């Protein structure tokens, strides 16, 4: 990649971090002195095992380095800057978070690493489904007990942060087997059709009704296996169940890994240039990343460019760009750069 482009991109990142830090929009993780940080420029994580004594040192570091990717640990550690695993770092507490990471949908007409309104809408729908079907309906949480962030690409990060401190202390003390059980429940991996539980019973009954499957027997009986095996349409029923079990695209490592890193809220995603943006639950359904996750100043600074390869179209802030575009805003320049597109800036 041309050095002039790299320098221009670096300046845009510095401009962004200068603004968000000045306006107190960059997340300073709770218990920052116990958190590990990682960062990257041309890779997601070039380096990790970094720690800061306080928020001021952290902000000064971000201002100076303006990384393209910025991560913090979900875990609290006694020795966050030590290399090695959880034992060396001495993990003593861990946030519970889910990472929805969606692939392109059947409606998408772009390459695997690109984005469009369809895959972004699917990611949002999955976030709402996880929240409303599981975290609220099954676990009794409210929107105020959750912290929701657009990941900056095709995903959402959903943190469980109950207002009740006692409950929060309990769940943040969960060890890997307990976190694994939680993930397995949501993904239906421990679903027993011979003795179905109330949460999955309710969820599947709703799907059956939408698919015009008679539900009277299923409502009365917990041994669904016995009922299904006697049905002429059993293959269709099993297919519907399987489809429902695979509705969520969750990164399971985010729940499993004791030293997992997740993007800092308020940072930029180095592949798209989109903001890792916090969203209140009530605002999630109307959230549009192609508008709402774009730094406004990046829509007002334009470059004359020559795009030297064919690319899929990208619609940002209601404007469409492709390889024939001659003038693009900084928001599109960052997207093209992050996706390794061959282009030059014409000065």
N, C-alpha and C positions, 0 to 999 in steps of 0.2 A: 504493500500500500504506500502511496506517495507520502513523503514526510510532511509536505505542506498540508495534506488532508489530516494526517494524524495530529499535527500541531493545532489545526483549526478545531478538530473534535475535542482535543484536550482543553482548549480555551473555552469551549462551550460547556464542558463539564465543570470547569472552574467557575464560570459565570453562574451556572445553576446552583452549585453548592454554596457559593457566596450569598445568593439570594435566600435559599431555604434556611441556612444557618442564621443569617441576619434576622429572618422573620420567624425563627423558632419552629420550623416545619420539619426538621430532620429528627427522627426518633433518637432519643437517648435512652437505651434500654435500661430497665430497672436493674438495680444492683450491678451497675456497669463495671465496677472493679472486679467482679466475679465472672465476667463474660469474656469469652474468646471472640476475636474478630478475624475475618479473612477478607481478602480483596483480590481483584484481578483487573487486568487491562484487556489483553487479547484472549485470555482464558477466563473462565468463571472465577477460579481461585488460583492465583499465582503464588500466594503466600497466606498462611494462617498462623495460629499460635501468637497472635498479637493481643495485648491487653492495655487498658488505660486505667489510670488511678481515679479519674473523675471525668465528668462531662466536658469540662473545659479543655482538658488535654485531648480528648477524643475529637471534639469539634475542630481544634487547631490542626490536628493530624489530617482530618478530612479536607479542610480548606487547602492545606499544603499539597496533598497528594491527589485529590479529586479522582478517585478510582472510578473505572467504568462499571465495576461490579463491587458491591459492598455487602458483607454478611456479618451477622452476629450469631452466637451460639444460642440454642434454646436452653442449654444447661447452665447452671451456676456452678462454678468450679473454684476450689481453693487455689489452684495453680493454673490459671487459664493460658499462660504463655509457655507452659511446658509442652514439648513435643511428645507424641505418644497417645495412648488411648485414655479412656475414662479413669482407669486406675491411677495413672500417673498424674492426671489433672485433678483427681479427687472430686468427682462430681457429687454434689450433695443435694441438688434440687433441679427440677427440669420443668419448663413450660410444656403444656400439652397443645400441640398445633397440628392442623391438617393442611396438606398441600395438594390442591387440585391442579393437575397438570394435563390438559386436554390435547389430544391429537386432532389433526384436521378431520372434518366431518365429511359425510357423503356429498353435502352441498358445496363444499370447498372446491375451487378450481385452481388451486395454487400448489406450489411445491411444499414439501413437508414442513420446512422451517419458517414459512411465511405466515401471515395472519390475514384474516378478513372478518367481516361482520358475523359470519356464520359460526366459525370456531370460537370467536370471542363470546357470542351469545350462548353457545353450548357450555362454555366454561362458567358463565354466570348462572345459567340454569342449574348446573351441577352444584354450584355453591349454595344456591337457594334450596335445592333438594336436600343436601347434607344438613343444612341449618334447620329447615322446617320439619323434615321427616324424622331426623334422628336427634339432633342436639336440643330441639325444643320439644317435640312430641314424645320422644322416648326418654330423654334425660332431664326434662323439666327446666331447661335453661331459657332465659329470655334474651332479647337482643342486647340488653345492657350487660349481659354476662359474656359477651363475645367481642373480640377485636377482629375486624375483617379488613383484609388488604388485597387489592389487585396486585398480582405478582410482577407486573411490568411486561408480561408476555401473554401466554394463553393459560392463565391460571389465577387461583386465589389462595391466599393463606388465611386460615381461620383459627384463631387462638381461643382456647377456653380460659376465660378469666372471670370466674364467678365473683360477684360483689360480696358474697358471704366469705369472709376470710378463712373461716374454719374449713369450708368445703374446698377452697382454693389450696390451702395448705395440704389437705389430704391428696388431691389429685396431682399436685406438683411433687408429691413424694412417691408417686407411682414408679415402680421399677419396670424393666423391659417386659416381663411376662404379663403384668397388668395392662400396660399400654398395648401389647400385642393382642390381648383379649378384647380390648376396646375396638381396635381396628378390625379384628376378625368378625366381631358382631356386626359392625357397620357394613362390611363387605359380604356378610352372609356366609362366611366360611364355616361357622359352627351351626348353621341352620339344620335342624333335625325335623324333617317332615313327619316323622312318627310322633313327635310331641312338640308342636310348634308353639313358640312363645307369643305373648300378646302383641309385642311391637311389630314383628314380622307378619303376624296374622292380620293385623289391621292394614298394614301396608299392601300386602298381596291381595286382600279382599278388595281394596280400592282399585287395584289394577285389573282384577278379574271382572269387576263390574264395568269398567271402561271397555274391556275386550269382549263383553257380552257372554261371559262364562257364568253359569248358574252358581250361586254362592250359598244357598240355603243350608246344605249339608256342611259346608266348610265353616259356617258361622257357629254351628252347634258342636262340632267335633274338633278335637286337637290332633287326632291321628289322621293327618291329611294323606299320608302315604296309602293307607287302606282305602280311602275314598277315590283317590286318583287312579289307582290300579284297576278299579272297577269301571272307570269311565271310558267310553268309546273315544273321547277326544283327549285321552291322557297325554299323547305326544305334544299336542298343542299346549296343554296346561304346563307340562314340564318346560317347554320352550319359553313360555311367558315368565315362569319362575326364574329360569336361567337368565333371561334378558333383564329382569329386574335386579337380580343379584349383581349384574355387571354394568349397572347404570353409572356408577361413580368411577372416575379415573383418579385414584389417589396414589401418591407416591408413598409407598409403605415404609421406605427407609426413614422418612421424616419422623415416623412414630417409633421405629425400632432403634435407630442409631443414637447412642448416648451422647455423642459429640457432634451431632448434626448441626449444620449452619443453615440459617434462613436469611433471606434478603432483609436488609434494614429498611423499615418503612420510611418513606421520604427520599430514598436514594433513587438513582436512575438504573434501569436495566440496560446493561451494556450491549445487548443484541438488538434492542428496539429503540432505545432512547426514551422509552415511556417511563413515567413515574411509578414507583412502587407506592401506590396511594391507598391510604386508609379510607374506608367507606362505612358510614353508619348503616345498620341493617335496614332501616326504613328507606334509605336512599339506594340500596343495592339494585332493586329491580329496574330503576331508571338509569343506572350508571352505564355510560358508553365510553369504553377505554379510548376509542379513536378520536374522542373529543376531550373527555374529562381527565384522561391520564397524560395529556400533552401539556408541557410547560408553555404557558401563553407566550412568553417572550420568544420562544423558538418558532412561533408561527408568524412572527413579525420581522424576522431577519432572513433575507433571501440571498441565494447564490446562483450564479450562472454556471451550469454544469454541462458536461457531455457524458452521458451514460453509455458505456461501451459494450454492453451486453444486453440481451433480452431479459426482461424481468417481469414478474407478475405485477399486476396493478396493485397499488396501495392507496386506500382512501383515508386521508387524515384531515380532520376538521372539515369534512364534507367536500374536500377537493381531491380529485383523482390524479395520481401520478403513475407514469410508466417509463419505459426506456426512451420514449420520444420527448419526454419533458425536458425543457431547456432551462427553466428557472424553478428552483425548489426552495422551500423554507428550511430552516435549520432542523426542524423536527424530522423531515424526510431525509435530510443529509445524514443524521445520526442513525436512522433506520437502515439506510443503504450501507453505511459504514459497518454497522454491527452485523449485517448479513454478508459481508465480504463482497459486495457488488463492485465491479470494476468501473470506476468513473473518475473524472477529473474536474476540478474547479477551474473555470475560465476567468482569469483575472483581467 
